[in-house]
Amino acid sequence: MTRILLPIGVLSMGLLTAFLLLTNRSQPEAESLQPEPPRVEVIEVQPQSVRVTVTSQGVAMPRTEIDLVTEVAGKVIHVHPAFAAGGSFYRGDVLVAVDPRDYQFARIEAQSRLAEAQRLLAQEEAQVEQALKEWQVLGKGEATALALRTPQLREIRAKVAAAKADGAKAKLQQIRCVLRAPFDGRIRAKHVDMGQYIVPGEKVARLYATDSLEVRLPVSMEQLAFIDIPWISEKNGSTHTAPSVTLHTTIGGIMGRWVGYIIRTEGALEPSSGQLSLVARVSQPKSDQHHGRPLLPGTFLQAEIEGREYHQVFVLPPAVLNTRTEQVLIVDDTNRLKLQQLDVLKSETDRLVVRGGLQAGDQVVVSGIDVPIEGMQVTIATPSPSVAPIP
């Protein structure tokens, strides 16, 4: 009997102990898991004065380009040492010379005819004087022009004038045998060479001036609102201060840069695009960043036109704007996100110029949140230099 009751008692005590342990165990406190607010980077905006720029593009063309044309006939006996496509010259240089001997002979002949006509004129004047004296002694009444040899005198005087004109013409043609450069420039193309016979009106070469170049820069009607265009005043003919233009292109891996000014606008809009072309002039077109390399006609250029200056506007990085809604995220005084509608004055490559929708001291979110929700609690972090606005 004792053998049966002892195991039962031990088992009962074990069950009782286990029950007491389970019933008296303290329950762990439920931990409240609160998510940490996301960290965002912001910039604090302040109103400032900003001068905007308008971008365009165009091709450099010479301000002056002409065909050098001969006015005489003859064989080419001299050409400039640089008389070839791309050759440079200075104003007054002899580019082409034509054999002048035919015109020298014509000038000598004209001088001979002039001397003969002057001799005949002297004789005729003496005869006119003699006829007048004879009429005064023997004549009666009013003398006729024929009696006083007036028609003969006019004829001889006309021959003298014609001989002088022939001499002046021969001298002028002799001078025209030498074709001089009318400006400092370069040769775009040549059409004649040594020994070639040319005739009046024949093109000798195509020249362009290197003192300045012009670039046509088309801009839209919206872009025109940002530029002080040099409209000509009908009252006094004066113009506004010409906006400056920075032109640049890459030449051999190096950025070439030139500075010019808007000098005029073209007289009509482009029918196909509705754009107006501004004309920029670059004087002494040598690059200030490309070892003085000249700007050549035909170079394709990017242009940044100086625009108007605006005051009390804000500058933001372009990435902060939702381009579809034109809204940005700002952090309010309670560190919560808020969508703010902006009035964007101008969107440029590296910045946004905003004229409405922000206040001084507003904190605009520039990064740190992928899925923003208005009213979300956030923590402000220090902005990195890479996202700072461009002034």
Beta strands, then each sheet from edge to edge (+ up, - down):
strand 1: 39-44
strand 2: 48-62
strand 3: 65-69
strand 4: 74-79
strand 5: 88-89
strand 6: 94-98
strand 7: 178-180
strand 8: 185-190
strand 9: 197-198
strand 10: 203-209
strand 11: 212-219
strand 12: 244-251
strand 13: 254-265
strand 14: 276-283
strand 15: 300-316
strand 16: 327-331
strand 17: 337-341
strand 18: 343-347
strand 19: 352-356
strand 20: 363-367
strand 21: 379-381
sheet 1: 17+ 16- 20+ 1- 21-
sheet 2: 18+ 19- 15+ 2- 11+ 14- 13+ 12-
sheet 3: 3+ 10- 8+ 5-
sheet 4: 7+ 6- 4+ 9-
end
